[in-house]
Amino acid sequence: MPLPPQIHRRLAALGVREGDIDERFVRGSGPGGQKINKTSSTVWLRHRPTGTEVRIQAERSQAANRELAWAELAAKLEARVRNAAQSAEQVREAQRRRTRQKCYGQKIKMIETKKHRAKHKAKRGRVSGDW
């Protein structure tokens, strides 16, 4: 059974090939009685390169579960790419903040603070040996 075109587009945008994904149909578990125990309607997908796994048993139909599983796998892989891009952007932004030039007000305040500390230190003087 072919996948819906929107899932193909999502996977293609991520650069994921269908050959990189293991798909198995397994027997379900939990409530549902004889129908669940006898049919392999649970869909299990695993993206080999990343190790991302999805297991869906939401519906009674294998076809419906398959579509849901592929959609969830695509969502997980998209989130993974999005998180990687966000963390790279945060690293760039932190580097930019560290290396940017201080504004005029910050410079003035920093110099005033240094002068203030220097006055305090100048009052200390040398320690003499006369006790």
C-alpha positions, 0 to 999 in steps of 0.5 A, a space after each residue: 500500500 503506497 504512502 500518501 503524497 504529503 508524507 513522501 514530500 515531508 520525507 523527501 524534504 528531510 532527505 530521508 529515503 524509504 530504504 533507510 526505514 525498517 517497517 514491521 507489523 506486529 501483534 498488538 497488546 493491551 485491551 481489545 481481546 481476541 481481535 488484538 491478539 490474532 491480528 498484526 495491526 500494530 506498525 513499528 517503524 525504525 529509521 536506521 541512521 538516527 535510531 528513531 523508532 515509532 510504534 503505533 497501535 491507535 486504530 484497529 486497521 493496519 492501514 490506518 496505523 501505518 499512515 499514522 506511524 509514517 506521519 509520526 516518524 516524519 514529525 519526529 525526524 523534522 523535530 530532530 532537524 529543527 532542534 539541531 538548527 536551533 542549537 546551532 543558532 544559539 551557539 552562533 548567537 552566544 558567540 556574537 554576544 561575547 565578541 560584540 563591541 560594548 555600547 557607549 553607556 556600558 563603556 562609561 559605566 565600566 570605566 567609572 566602576 574601575 575608577 571607583 575600585 581604584 580609589 578604594 585600593 589607593 586608600 589601603 596603602 602599605 602595611 608598616 611593621 610598627 605594631 
